[in-house]
Amino acid sequence: MSDEQTIQVEVAYALPEKQAIIPLQVLPGTTALEAAQRSGIAERFAGLDLDSARLGIFGKVVAADQVLAEGDRVEIYRPLKADPKEVRKARAARVKERRQEAEG
């Protein structure tokens, strides 16, 4: 691949103890999933399943077939350990319970 026919992108993935950002030259028309696969990042992180992972570009979730532009950074997101809505509900319930105990 010559530089004139390619675009520069990055593929990023992070765990609490290990992170990687891999620069990559790809052909125009390459998708987010294709770039992640070509980066070899799955070989660096045991258990990383690119086919089921959520992908984003600079913090915005995108479809796996999103075509990349020059300078894009494909981010591979880990599954959430807890649903944020459920965490907020539980926190609100604890606060309400404490208030009731304090009042009565």
Sequence and secondary structure as in RCSB ss.txt:
>XXXX:A:sequence
MSDEQTIQVEVAYALPEKQAIIPLQVLPGTTALEAAQRSGIAERFAGLDLDSARLGIFGKVVAADQVLAEGDRVE
IYRPLKADPKEVRKARAARVKERRQEAEG
>XXXX:A:secstr
  GGG EEEEEEEEETTEEEEEEEEE TT BHHHHHHHHTHHHHSTT  TTTSEEEETTEEE TT B  TT EEE
EE   SS HHHHHHHHHHHHHHHHHHHH 
